[in-house]
Amino acid sequence: MSTELAPVTDPDVVLVGGGIMSATLASLLGIVAPDWSVAVFESGPSVAEESSGPWNNAGTGHAALCELNYTPAGPDGRVDATKAATINEQFQLSRQFWSHLVRRGMTGSPKDFITPVPHISFVTGEKGRAYMRNRYTSLVAHPLFEGMEYTDDPSTFAEWVPLMMAGRDPAEVIAATRAVAGTDVNFGALTRLQLEDAENRGVHVHVGQRVDDLERMDDGRWKVTVEDAVTGEHRTVRARFVFVGAGGGALPLLQKAGIPEIGGFGGFPVSGQFLRTRSPELVSRHQAKVYGQAAVGAPPMSVPHLDLRLVDGEYSLLFGPYAGFSPKFLKAGSMFDLPLSVKPNNLGSMLGVARTELALTRYLIGELLQSRAARHRTLQGFVPLAEQGDWDMITAGQRVQVIKKDPNSGKGILQFGTELITGADGSIAGLLGASPGASTAVSAMLTLMERCFPQQIDGWRPALQEAIPSYGRSLATDLTLLREVRDETTKTLELVG
Ligand SMILES: Cc1cc2nc3c(=O)[nH]c(=O)nc-3n(C[C@H](O)[C@H](O)[C@H](O)COP(=O)(O)OP(=O)(O)OC[C@H]3O[C@@H](n4cnc5c(N)ncnc54)[C@H](O)[C@@H]3O)c2cc1C
């Protein structure tokens, strides 16, 4: 990866940011348009140092196997599996694409970025148990969630995750489901592998190069102004297509590009922290990712979870997240990010959200004021015998939650998912928001390609389907295909526990 100032030659495509999204798009374009010249500009000293970095996210391969916010209960208590099935299908696209990259020689071992780790959902109390039973009944009947197990028996739960039962009152009502097909993903390693692979195909990856401005030229191309992080020197390149994969930095850049489609959008940054232990003894007694339920008024991304992680060959446990507030849009961002993002076109949405999201404000203030002892008590809800000395606090990535104008009411709303913004002529696109995030990068970038390259996409489809067999199809209804891709990806990605 080069720290040299951007070359003068104008590429066909500029990818802003060296995170999982740009890396995925670089890989996909390498399949369908290998002759296009592509340049990546990353402002940090190396790629994958923001949200995609392994310690900045939880590394969960989100397939809706354990995240309870994807399976809401209706007024009659019945659980709707629709959202969970969508997320699972999206994750299957990622698995197939990663499998394709491995088969094509991207890495010697898929263990460099993906590990089989059972996904468990966990609740307490009678109400929680009733919900969990309904959720299990709804999911287990679905082909995508076949094989899911349920228990409310403390001794079975103790076999699944001994660390969570040790010291727990045996009379406490608990309920859980387990899916052994879950994964832990090192999205930082995956990003680096994909970008190195892309470089080997001729993609130029520049680090320490901040994209400062985007300006539309008369000939329809984009003038991309790049600043060298060390010398402060500026250089411009011109590109036919720009993807703003700048994570938290995407909103300000899309605002600078001045496309009408970004009007009304704002961002609300939420910072986070995790507790981490590297104690081999604790790790050996918790070989799973366990997701609980969010507290009342808490946003979905604050669901507490206790995760087995494998990063750079070392196992650890991560617990959190504990939310916080910082006006920065990136960990390496500026205290002025939030105030400078307020524009006349999004002021209404921002103020509207400030008025309506009182529960979130209350929740964030409560989290910020939490003492270390209070945070430890939250951990003890999962690990009753946890000792403070075993756990260190680490700072996670910044999430910039999307604020947008509700098309029906015209009022500002806070959105917890991702939002793909595309310019009307398809020459520019950017991604806002953080959830379900890196796990669904392939689905997000395929959608981008459909929207930005409508003329090419039909011609690209056969190559894409060769790499990602379920692209454009439904695994939920094509059971033969489901079995095929499940077997193939499990084998290639070495996902046998
Ligand atoms: C606390 C937390 C937990 C999460 N847990 C999970 C999880 O368990 N599973 C999951 O799938 N997802 C998870 N996510 C979401 C996931 O991490 C993100 O969706 C994903 O990493 C976003 O990738 P990205 O490429 O868009 O952004 P990033 O990885 O942030 O990359 C953007 C890059 O752009 C660079 N950049 C910014 N501005 C500029 C500029 N002007 N010029 C040049 N470069 C620029 C940045 O330095 C950065 O490297 C989590 C996120 C957080 C914060």
The ligand as an SDF file (V2000), in Angstrom:
LIG
                    3D

 53 58  0  0  0  0  0  0  0  0999 V2000
  -19.1060   -0.8380   18.2590 C   0  0  0  0  0  0  0  0  0  0  0  0
  -19.3920   -1.4640   16.9410 C   0  0  0  0  0  0  0  0  0  0  0  0
  -19.6840   -2.8240   16.8690 C   0  0  0  0  0  0  0  0  0  0  0  0
  -19.9630   -3.4050   15.6390 C   0  0  0  0  0  0  0  0  0  0  0  0
  -20.1610   -4.7490   15.5800 N   0  0  0  0  0  0  0  0  0  0  0  0
  -20.3600   -5.3410   14.3780 C   0  0  0  0  0  0  0  0  0  0  0  0
  -20.4660   -6.7440   14.2920 C   0  0  0  0  0  0  0  0  0  0  0  0
  -20.3510   -7.4450   15.2920 O   0  0  0  0  0  0  0  0  0  0  0  0
  -20.6890   -7.2840   13.0790 N   0  0  0  0  0  0  0  0  0  0  0  0
  -20.8170   -6.5250   11.9470 C   0  0  0  0  0  0  0  0  0  0  0  0
  -21.0410   -7.0890   10.8860 O   0  0  0  0  0  0  0  0  0  0  0  0
  -20.7050   -5.1820   11.9970 N   0  0  0  0  0  0  0  0  0  0  0  0
  -20.4650   -4.5770   13.1760 C   0  0  0  0  0  0  0  0  0  0  0  0
  -20.3180   -3.2260   13.2540 N   0  0  0  0  0  0  0  0  0  0  0  0
  -20.4970   -2.4310   12.0360 C   0  0  0  0  0  0  0  0  0  0  0  0
  -19.2700   -2.4840   11.1360 C   0  0  0  0  0  0  0  0  0  0  0  0
  -18.0960   -2.3480   11.9070 O   0  0  0  0  0  0  0  0  0  0  0  0
  -19.3580   -1.3800   10.1020 C   0  0  0  0  0  0  0  0  0  0  0  0
  -20.6160   -1.4260    9.4630 O   0  0  0  0  0  0  0  0  0  0  0  0
  -18.3100   -1.5130    9.0140 C   0  0  0  0  0  0  0  0  0  0  0  0
  -17.0380   -1.7610    9.5560 O   0  0  0  0  0  0  0  0  0  0  0  0
  -18.3050   -0.2460    8.1860 C   0  0  0  0  0  0  0  0  0  0  0  0
  -17.3330   -0.3740    7.1940 O   0  0  0  0  0  0  0  0  0  0  0  0
  -16.9640    0.8780    6.3090 P   0  0  0  0  0  0  0  0  0  0  0  0
  -15.9990    0.3970    5.2980 O   0  0  0  0  0  0  0  0  0  0  0  0
  -18.2090    1.5300    5.8200 O   0  0  0  0  0  0  0  0  0  0  0  0
  -16.3380    1.9310    7.3340 O   0  0  0  0  0  0  0  0  0  0  0  0
  -14.9330    1.9660    8.0870 P   0  0  0  0  0  0  0  0  0  0  0  0
  -14.4080    0.6280    8.4280 O   0  0  0  0  0  0  0  0  0  0  0  0
  -15.0730    2.9520    9.1850 O   0  0  0  0  0  0  0  0  0  0  0  0
  -13.9750    2.5350    6.9740 O   0  0  0  0  0  0  0  0  0  0  0  0
  -14.0600    3.8470    6.5120 C   0  0  0  0  0  0  0  0  0  0  0  0
  -12.6600    4.2970    6.2070 C   0  0  0  0  0  0  0  0  0  0  0  0
  -12.7160    5.5600    5.5610 O   0  0  0  0  0  0  0  0  0  0  0  0
  -11.6590    6.3480    6.0290 C   0  0  0  0  0  0  0  0  0  0  0  0
  -12.0110    7.7470    5.7620 N   0  0  0  0  0  0  0  0  0  0  0  0
  -12.9230    8.5110    6.3930 C   0  0  0  0  0  0  0  0  0  0  0  0
  -12.9880    9.7310    5.8450 N   0  0  0  0  0  0  0  0  0  0  0  0
  -12.0940    9.7300    4.8210 C   0  0  0  0  0  0  0  0  0  0  0  0
  -11.6960   10.6890    3.8630 C   0  0  0  0  0  0  0  0  0  0  0  0
  -12.2510   11.9120    3.8400 N   0  0  0  0  0  0  0  0  0  0  0  0
  -10.7320   10.3650    2.9700 N   0  0  0  0  0  0  0  0  0  0  0  0
  -10.1630    9.1170    2.9640 C   0  0  0  0  0  0  0  0  0  0  0  0
  -10.5060    8.1730    3.8560 N   0  0  0  0  0  0  0  0  0  0  0  0
  -11.4640    8.4570    4.7670 C   0  0  0  0  0  0  0  0  0  0  0  0
  -11.5470    5.9980    7.4990 C   0  0  0  0  0  0  0  0  0  0  0  0
  -10.2660    6.2960    8.0090 O   0  0  0  0  0  0  0  0  0  0  0  0
  -11.8240    4.5060    7.4710 C   0  0  0  0  0  0  0  0  0  0  0  0
  -10.6620    3.7070    7.3710 O   0  0  0  0  0  0  0  0  0  0  0  0
  -19.9950   -2.6120   14.4560 C   0  0  0  0  0  0  0  0  0  0  0  0
  -19.6840   -1.2550   14.5310 C   0  0  0  0  0  0  0  0  0  0  0  0
  -19.3640   -0.6870   15.7510 C   0  0  0  0  0  0  0  0  0  0  0  0
  -18.9750    0.7480   15.7970 C   0  0  0  0  0  0  0  0  0  0  0  0
  1  2  1  0
  2  3  1  0
  2 52  2  0
  3  4  2  0
  4  5  1  0
  4 50  1  0
  5  6  2  0
  6  7  1  0
  6 13  1  0
  7  8  2  0
  7  9  1  0
  9 10  1  0
 10 11  2  0
 10 12  1  0
 12 13  2  0
 13 14  1  0
 14 15  1  0
 14 50  1  0
 15 16  1  0
 16 17  1  0
 16 18  1  0
 18 19  1  0
 18 20  1  0
 20 21  1  0
 20 22  1  0
 22 23  1  0
 23 24  1  0
 24 25  2  0
 24 26  1  0
 24 27  1  0
 27 28  1  0
 28 29  2  0
 28 30  1  0
 28 31  1  0
 31 32  1  0
 32 33  1  0
 33 34  1  0
 33 48  1  0
 34 35  1  0
 35 36  1  0
 35 46  1  0
 36 37  1  0
 36 45  1  0
 37 38  2  0
 38 39  1  0
 39 40  1  0
 39 45  2  0
 40 41  1  0
 40 42  2  0
 42 43  1  0
 43 44  2  0
 44 45  1  0
 46 47  1  0
 46 48  1  0
 48 49  1  0
 50 51  2  0
 51 52  1  0
 52 53  1  0
M  END
$$$$
